Amino acid sequence: MAKVDKLNLGDVGWNRAVLQSNPELKKLFEDAVAGTWSQTKFQAELRNTQWFKKSSTRWQETEVERLTRPTQYKSGIAAARQAVINQAAKVGATLDNNTLNYATSQFYRQGWSEDQLNASLSGYVTIKQGQVGGTTGSNIDQLRALADANGVSYNDNYYQTAAQSIVKGTKTVQDYINDVRVQAASAYPVYAEQIKAGQNVKDIASPYIQRMGALLEINDQDINLNDPTIREAISGINSETGKAQAKSLWQFENDLRKDPRWAKTANAREEVSKVANGILQKWGFSG
């Protein structure tokens, strides 16, 4: 059986630089040579070292590469660093140099998967002035728009948590879309089924918003779901049944004509004038 010899390092799969790099490995090899261990015994004893137990197979491979093929190692590290930079930009993570170095090392030397890298990067996804970059930013913009279209409000902390969870992989964009729709359905129970099925409250409220804009002579683009007049119209309660009930457009328009703002409009003056002329005509006076 082949023995471990100081001249046949290649037979045990190790380079002198690797063995000399770690006191534990160096002593192990010296003991193997002195004791004329078999290569099998050497490999078995190697597996009992702290160096072996505490390092992954991938780390061991790259450590050998670092010590024996430095040019190849540097090239691999450089490629891994760029991959981390690209992924950080994609998910909207901001990394300082130390964090980038750590992530690069883990990605290359520990063989992190993309999911593992994203889990690490998720902690560095932050919303600044309401914005975050990359695909995460697109996801957050989508959620903000959906919340706005359904009369639901969240602060930046909510969206930052959402961004980090999506990047980390513990939740999906669809999970948060469902959350928005559940909350909107609770706020507007009359339309709960439509909202859960994918219809937005803003679309449901559109006829009310348009009639309010026309009657009060205001830009309907300035009317949103937080307007108390609109909220009352689409999330009211039937006083007799106690159940949620939206106003009919007819009732909504009649109520708008009782709004002090309506009295100041041109259409209010025109309507009053028409009523007055009608009365005068009944009395025999021509307009």
N, C-alpha and C positions, 0 to 999 in steps of 0.2 A: 504493500500500500504506500502511495506517495506520501512523503513527509513534508512538513513545512520547513523550508530552508530560506535563509536570508537572501539567497540568490534566485529563488523561484517565486517571487512575490506575485507574478502574473498568474501563477497556478491557483492562488487563493483569491484571485479577483481584486487585489488591492495594489495600489501604487504606494511607494515609499512616502510620497508627500502627504498622502491621506493618513497613513499610520503615524507619521511624525506630527501631524496637526493636532492630535488629541492625546494627552498623557495616558488615558485609559487604554486607547488603542495601541499606543506605543508599547506599554507594558505587556499587553496581551500578546503582541507579536514576539516580544523578547522571550516571554515565558514559553511560547509555542516552539521557538527555535531551540531554546535551551532544553526543553523537554521532548524534543523531536516528536511533537504532536502530528497526528495525521491531519490532512486537510479537512476531513469530516469533523474531527474534534475541534479544530480551530473555528470552523463555521458555527458549531454548536455553542462554543464558549463566547463567540462574538454576539450571538443572540441573547446572551445573559448580561451583556454590558449595559450600563445606563445610557450610553451613547446610542445604542441600537433601540432600546426600549422606548426612549423618549423622543425619537425622531421617526418621522414617517418614511416610507420607502422612497417617495418622491424627493424628500429633503436629502436623504442619503445619496440619491442619484445625482442631484444637483451639487451636493458638496464635493463628490468625486469629480464632477465636471469642473467646478470652480478651481479645484486644486490641480487638476491634470490637463484640462483643456480650457484655459482662461479666455481665449479669444471666442470660443464657442459660447462660453458662459456669459460673457459680456454682451454678445449679440442676442442671446436669449433674454437676458434681463432688459435690454433696451426695447426689444419687441414687446415684452410683457408690460413695461412702463407705458408705452404708447397705447397699448390695449386698455390699460386702466384709465388713462387720460380720456380716451375716446368713450369708454363706458360711463365715466363720471359726467362727461358733457351730455351724453345721451339721456341720463336719468336726472340731470340737474343737480349733481352733487358738487360742492366746492371743497377742494382739498388743499391743505397747506403742504409744504414740501415733505415734512416728516410723515404725514399721513399717506402721502403719495408713495413714499419709499416703503413704508410698511405694507401697504396694499399690493405694491409691485412684488415685494418679497414673498408675501403669502400666495399671491396669484401664481408666481413662477415656481417658487421653491416648495410650497405645500400643495401645489396642483389644484388650487381652488377652481371650482366650476363657476360658470357665470352667475348662477343663483347664489352661491356663497359670496361672490364678489359683490353682487347687488345688496345682499343682506348687510355687508359691511358699509357699503356706500350710502345706504338708506339713512344712516345716522348723520350724514353730512348734507342731506337735502333740506334746505331752509328756504322759507318764503321771505323775500325782502321787498318791501314796498308793494306787497300784494302779488309779487311775481316770482316764478321759479322757472328755470330753463329746461331745455330738452323735451323729450316725450312726456316727462312728468308734468311739465308746464302745460302741455296740450291737454293732458288728462284733467288737471286742476281747472283750466279754463272751461273745459267741457262741464265739469261739475258746478262751477260758479254760474255758468249760463243756465244750466238746468234748474239750479236752486232759484235763480232770479225768475225764471219762467214759471215757477210754481209757488212763488210767494214765500220761500223758505230762506231764512238768513242764518249764516254761520260766520264765525270770526276766523282770523288767519290761523289761530292755533288748531282749529278743526281741519283746515285745509292742509296745514303742515303735517299733522298726524296722518291724514289721508295719503298725502304724497309719500311719506316715509313707509307706510304700510304697503302701499302699492309696489314701491321699489323693492321692499324687503320680501314681498311675495306672500305676506300673511293675509292680505285682502286684495280684491280685484276692483277695477273701476266699476264693474257691474254691481259689486256689493254696495258701493257708495251711491250708485244710481238708484238702487232699490231703497236705500235708506232715505234718500230725498223724497222718493215717491210715497213711501210709507208715511213720512211726516206730513207731506202735502195732503195726502188722503185723510189724515186725521184732522187737519185744519179745515178741510173743505169736504165734509162727509157726504154732502149731496152728490158729489161727483167722484166718490172714492173709487168705484169700479173703473171708471174711465181713466182716472189718474194712474192707477196701478197697471192698467192695460197699455199705458204709454202716451196718453193724451196730456198735454200741459195745461195747467190752470189758466195761463195767459191766453191760450187759444179759446178756452171755454168762456172766459170773461170778455173776449174781444167785442161781442155785440154790445155789452154794457158800456165798455170803455168808449166805443165809437159814439153811442148815443149820448153819453155824458159829455164828450167833447163837443158834439154838435149842439146840444141844448145849452150848455154853459159857455159855448164859444171859446173853448180853450183847446190847445193843441193836444190831441189824444196821445201823442208820443210822450207827453209829460205826465200822463196818468199811469200809475203802476198798481200792482196788486196790494201794495201797502196803503193805498188810499182808503180811508175808512168808509167812504160811500160805496166803493166797489166791494170791499170785504163784506159789508153788511148785506149787499145785494145777493152775493153768491154763497154766503155762509150763515144765513139767517135761521131762525127757529120758528116753526109754526106754533103760535101761542095756544092753539086748541089741542094739537096732538103732541106738542113737545118734541117733535121730530125735526130734523134738519130740512130746510126748505129754501130754495132760491126764489127770489122775486121774479114775477113775470116781467117782461120788458115793458108791458103796458103800465104795471104798477110802478116800476122803476122810473119811467118817464114822468108819471104823475108826481112821484115824490121829489124828483129833481125840480119840478116847477114850484115846489114849496121851499126850495133852497134859496137863501137870500142872494146868492150869486146870480141866480137866474133872472131876478128882477132887474138886474143891471144890464142885461143883454139886449141886443137889437131885436132878436126874435121874440123876446118877451114884450118889448114895446110894440112890435108889429102885431102880436097876438092880442094885446090889450086894445090896440087901435081897431082891429077887426071886430072885436066884441062890441066896442063902443059904437062903431058904424052900424053894426047889426041892430043895436038897440035904437039908434036914431032912425033907422029905416022903418023899424016897426012902429015908431011914433009918427011916421009920415015925413021925416026929414030926409032929404037926399044927401048922399055923401059928397 
